[in-house]
Amino acid sequence: MVHKLNRHLLGPLKAASARACAVARAVPVVACELIAEAQQSGVKGAARLAYVKVEPVAKDMYGRYEPVAEQLAVSAWYLLNSLPVFPHVAQVIVPTGAYCMTKYNRMVDAAARQGYTGARYLPTVPIERIAKVFASSAPEAKGAAETQT
């Protein structure tokens, strides 16, 4: 079963790896620009430049790859559920994970309300969205997993 999972996931992972290598090749150029900006206008100027350069790329990548990542996660979930022991383990782990994620989200929200600056930058786990994706994708992902096995 692991070989089947590897066979279906390796293509997209290899493509993502190739894209990541292409982005990594551009890093030295951006690093030189950041160093020059830091020398000219200080650390704040370099941070501002880094944000200006990274933010549009990050938004673009997030918009393109998030739906693909969701679909791969759902497909992997249904492939794993076809393993003999996994559903039993998942019945124990999933509620515990959901509880921990809910607790984490509440702590981040409480810290932000109390004025802790760093809490604004901590991401929260979109529990409802995860549940919605897995619930709405169940029939199509299950069918895709069955055709792949």
C-alpha positions, -999 to 999 in steps of 0.1 A, spaced: 0 0 0 29 24 8 42 18 -27 9 28 -42 8 59 -21 44 68 -32 35 61 -69 6 86 -68 22 113 -47 57 113 -61 49 132 -93 33 162 -76 60 162 -50 88 161 -76 71 190 -95 69 210 -63 105 202 -55 116 214 -90 97 247 -85 112 252 -50 147 247 -66 140 274 -92 129 298 -64 160 289 -44 182 299 -73 168 334 -71 177 337 -34 213 351 -38 200 380 -60 173 389 -34 198 385 -6 222 410 -23 193 435 -27 184 431 10 220 437 21 222 468 0 190 481 14 201 473 50 233 492 44 214 522 28 184 525 51 189 501 80 172 469 92 137 484 89 142 493 53 155 458 45 125 443 63 102 465 44 119 455 11 117 418 21 80 421 28 73 439 -5 92 412 -25 79 381 -6 42 390 0 30 389 -36 48 357 -43 35 341 -11 -1 350 -19 3 337 -55 18 304 -43 -8 300 -16 -37 306 -40 -23 281 -65 -12 253 -42 -37 253 -14 -65 236 -34 -40 210 -47 -27 204 -12 -62 199 1 -70 174 -26 -38 155 -20 -45 154 17 -80 140 12 -67 114 -13 -39 104 11 -64 102 40 -86 77 20 -57 57 9 -45 54 45 -79 44 56 -77 14 33 -48 1 55 -60 -25 81 -50 -7 113 -52 30 103 -90 35 109 -87 23 145 -57 45 152 -74 75 135 -105 70 158 -82 77 187 -59 103 172 -84 126 153 -105 137 183 -74 143 203 -58 163 175 -90 183 171 -91 190 208 -55 201 209 -60 224 178 -90 240 194 -71 246 226 -42 261 206 -65 284 186 -82 296 219 -48 303 235 -36 323 204 -68 343 204 -66 350 242 -30 360 239 -38 384 211 -67 399 231 -44 404 261 -20 424 239 8 400 234 23 413 201 38 380 189 4 363 191 -8 384 161 17 366 140 9 330 151 -13 312 126 -45 295 138 -56 261 126 -87 263 104 -105 234 120 -139 241 105 -124 244 70 -105 211 74 -137 193 85 -156 209 56 -130 199 30 -129 163 42 -167 161 45 -174 176 11 -146 157 -7 -155 123 8 -173 107 -22 -150 120 -49 -117 114 -30 -129 79 -19 -137 71 -55 -103 84 -66 -85 63 -40 -104 32 -50 -95 36 -86 -59 42 -77 -56 9 -57 
